[in-house]
Amino acid sequence: MMADESSEEKMNLVANKQVILHGYVKGFPKETDFGLKSSAISFSIPNGAVLLKNLYLSCDPYMRHRMSDHISHTGTIIHSFTPGSVLVGYGIGKVLKSANPEFEEGEFVWGLTGWEEYTVIHNPEIFRKIKYTDVPLSYYMGVLGIPGLTAHVGLFNLCSPKKGETVYVSTATGGVGQLVGQFAKMAGCYVVGSASTQEKVNLAKQKFGYDDAFNYKEEHDLRATLGRYFPEGIDIYFDNVGGEMLNEVLLHMKPHGRIAACGMISQYNLDEQEGIRNMFNVVIKRLEIKGYVETDYKHVYPEYLEFAIKNLEEKKLVYVEDIAEGLENGASALVGIFYGKNVGKQLVRVAAE
Ligand SMILES: NC(=O)c1ccc[n+]([C@@H]2O[C@H](COP(=O)([O-])OP(=O)(O)OC[C@H]3O[C@@H](n4cnc5c(N)ncnc54)[C@H](OP(=O)(O)O)[C@@H]3O)[C@@H](O)[C@H]2O)c1
């Protein structure tokens, strides 16, 4: 590089605050597993790339797998983070600079970005552009993004709810759960949810329209509790937690019941996964348990987006988010979801729009 090019390059350097993982995590993640680093980023970008100003970052349970030194599930598409390097996750950004004819400066997009103020995206084609901006931008990390699609696909495509059926949703007020509850009510079902605090139980019933809800942490006999809330049994279980809850739910499923295996957050911080002992119920009750990953349903996202926007506009769908301010609070927000601290979908606001 010539001397004048080098000084021009230096002039293009801008301070870039980043959240990094110090080292691989064992057990429950802690805030001290992460750190803040100040590095520099060049605002001169290569052809085909865009420079993003990150606005919102999504705190997602799957990120726990990426904090481990190896990912034990074969066939997974998830890779470990690199200690010392910036975290990567879903986020919403504004195109500050574009060297790609498909993207204009000032456009809003969402996709996989860095947990930092600015990120150079070398393959912006895989980002989605945000065209409808009559709602808060942050909704694209929730009701208008992956949690929404996950809730919709899991309930409708996998479980085909029918009017009058009984539906149980664990993690009833989270990013995914709050939408599953509302979608199941739209389908005319009787819907019960569970969560870890009274505040969330009230939210489930008063805001999201669950017919009933309970605090699973206060119920010491899950079998009896489920029997009380579902005296006739459960037609559909939307499983966000796995583990002992799934084990007990199997006993309460009705014949030909359906289970959407969406996530198993109760297992993500354990060295050894808990076993499910009541599997014979799957045989005798002819149950369907179906696992899925939302990325397999990208093709139905445009249709889902239209559905969700329409229902938000008509006020038939509500949405609650929990927004932490600034990258300084990013680690505590991310770790918090594994302790149930979030009330609604957890995000980090990196910068104002
Ligand atoms: N299959 C897919 O494609 C896909 C896509 C997105 C998300 N997911 C899964 O969907 C589930 C919900 O994700 P989300 O993004 O909506 O997160 P979220 O529900 O907004 O946040 C996580 C919640 O999980 C609960 N939780 C945390 N640790 C727990 C534990 N040890 N045992 C039981 N519950 C625990 C807490 O809620 P409570 O207060 O209610 O306990 C916490 O607030 C997760 O399992 C996630 O992995 C799957």
The ligand as an SDF file (V2000), in Angstrom:
LIG
                    3D

 48 52  0  0  0  0  0  0  0  0999 V2000
  -36.9100  -24.6230   16.5240 N   0  0  0  0  0  0  0  0  0  0  0  0
  -36.5920  -23.3820   16.1790 C   0  0  0  0  0  0  0  0  0  0  0  0
  -36.3720  -23.0870   15.0080 O   0  0  0  0  0  0  0  0  0  0  0  0
  -36.5140  -22.3390   17.2570 C   0  0  0  0  0  0  0  0  0  0  0  0
  -36.4040  -20.9800   16.9180 C   0  0  0  0  0  0  0  0  0  0  0  0
  -36.3930  -20.0290   17.9480 C   0  0  0  0  0  0  0  0  0  0  0  0
  -36.4660  -20.4530   19.2760 C   0  0  0  0  0  0  0  0  0  0  0  0
  -36.5300  -21.7830   19.5440 N   0  0  0  0  0  0  0  0  0  0  0  0
  -36.6520  -22.2730   20.9200 C   0  0  0  0  0  0  0  0  0  0  0  0
  -37.8340  -21.7280   21.4560 O   0  0  0  0  0  0  0  0  0  0  0  0
  -37.7270  -21.6140   22.8630 C   0  0  0  0  0  0  0  0  0  0  0  0
  -38.1220  -20.1870   23.2630 C   0  0  0  0  0  0  0  0  0  0  0  0
  -37.1900  -19.2870   22.6800 O   0  0  0  0  0  0  0  0  0  0  0  0
  -37.3840  -17.7100   22.7890 P   0  0  0  0  0  0  0  0  0  0  0  0
  -36.4190  -17.0850   21.8610 O   0  0  0  0  0  0  0  0  0  0  0  0
  -38.8150  -17.3920   22.6780 O   0  0  0  0  0  0  0  0  0  0  0  0
  -36.8600  -17.4060   24.2620 O   0  0  0  0  0  0  0  0  0  0  0  0
  -37.6870  -16.7650   25.4550 P   0  0  0  0  0  0  0  0  0  0  0  0
  -38.7950  -17.7020   25.7610 O   0  0  0  0  0  0  0  0  0  0  0  0
  -38.0350  -15.3760   25.1090 O   0  0  0  0  0  0  0  0  0  0  0  0
  -36.6330  -16.7040   26.6500 O   0  0  0  0  0  0  0  0  0  0  0  0
  -36.1600  -17.8150   27.3260 C   0  0  0  0  0  0  0  0  0  0  0  0
  -37.1310  -18.2720   28.4300 C   0  0  0  0  0  0  0  0  0  0  0  0
  -36.9150  -19.6570   28.6810 O   0  0  0  0  0  0  0  0  0  0  0  0
  -37.2890  -19.9580   30.0050 C   0  0  0  0  0  0  0  0  0  0  0  0
  -36.2070  -20.7200   30.6540 N   0  0  0  0  0  0  0  0  0  0  0  0
  -34.9200  -20.3410   30.7880 C   0  0  0  0  0  0  0  0  0  0  0  0
  -34.2160  -21.3080   31.4110 N   0  0  0  0  0  0  0  0  0  0  0  0
  -35.0840  -22.3050   31.6710 C   0  0  0  0  0  0  0  0  0  0  0  0
  -34.9780  -23.5760   32.3000 C   0  0  0  0  0  0  0  0  0  0  0  0
  -33.8020  -24.0200   32.7770 N   0  0  0  0  0  0  0  0  0  0  0  0
  -36.0860  -24.3360   32.3890 N   0  0  0  0  0  0  0  0  0  0  0  0
  -37.2710  -23.9140   31.9150 C   0  0  0  0  0  0  0  0  0  0  0  0
  -37.4370  -22.7260   31.3010 N   0  0  0  0  0  0  0  0  0  0  0  0
  -36.3600  -21.9390   31.1830 C   0  0  0  0  0  0  0  0  0  0  0  0
  -37.5600  -18.6370   30.7140 C   0  0  0  0  0  0  0  0  0  0  0  0
  -38.9600  -18.4170   30.7200 O   0  0  0  0  0  0  0  0  0  0  0  0
  -39.8870  -18.8050   31.9870 P   0  0  0  0  0  0  0  0  0  0  0  0
  -39.8480  -17.6360   32.8720 O   0  0  0  0  0  0  0  0  0  0  0  0
  -41.2050  -19.0300   31.3950 O   0  0  0  0  0  0  0  0  0  0  0  0
  -39.2880  -20.0230   32.6090 O   0  0  0  0  0  0  0  0  0  0  0  0
  -36.9060  -17.6230   29.7740 C   0  0  0  0  0  0  0  0  0  0  0  0
  -37.4900  -16.3570   29.8980 O   0  0  0  0  0  0  0  0  0  0  0  0
  -36.2830  -21.9990   23.2060 C   0  0  0  0  0  0  0  0  0  0  0  0
  -36.2580  -23.3310   23.6400 O   0  0  0  0  0  0  0  0  0  0  0  0
  -35.5600  -21.8500   21.8810 C   0  0  0  0  0  0  0  0  0  0  0  0
  -34.4120  -22.6610   21.8120 O   0  0  0  0  0  0  0  0  0  0  0  0
  -36.5740  -22.7220   18.5640 C   0  0  0  0  0  0  0  0  0  0  0  0
  1  2  1  0
  2  3  2  0
  2  4  1  0
  4  5  1  0
  4 48  2  0
  5  6  2  0
  6  7  1  0
  7  8  2  0
  8  9  1  0
  8 48  1  0
  9 10  1  0
  9 46  1  0
 10 11  1  0
 11 12  1  0
 11 44  1  0
 12 13  1  0
 13 14  1  0
 14 15  2  0
 14 16  1  0
 14 17  1  0
 17 18  1  0
 18 19  2  0
 18 20  1  0
 18 21  1  0
 21 22  1  0
 22 23  1  0
 23 24  1  0
 23 42  1  0
 24 25  1  0
 25 26  1  0
 25 36  1  0
 26 27  1  0
 26 35  1  0
 27 28  2  0
 28 29  1  0
 29 30  1  0
 29 35  2  0
 30 31  1  0
 30 32  2  0
 32 33  1  0
 33 34  2  0
 34 35  1  0
 36 37  1  0
 36 42  1  0
 37 38  1  0
 38 39  2  0
 38 40  1  0
 38 41  1  0
 42 43  1  0
 44 45  1  0
 44 46  1  0
 46 47  1  0
M  CHG  2   8   1  16  -1
M  END
$$$$
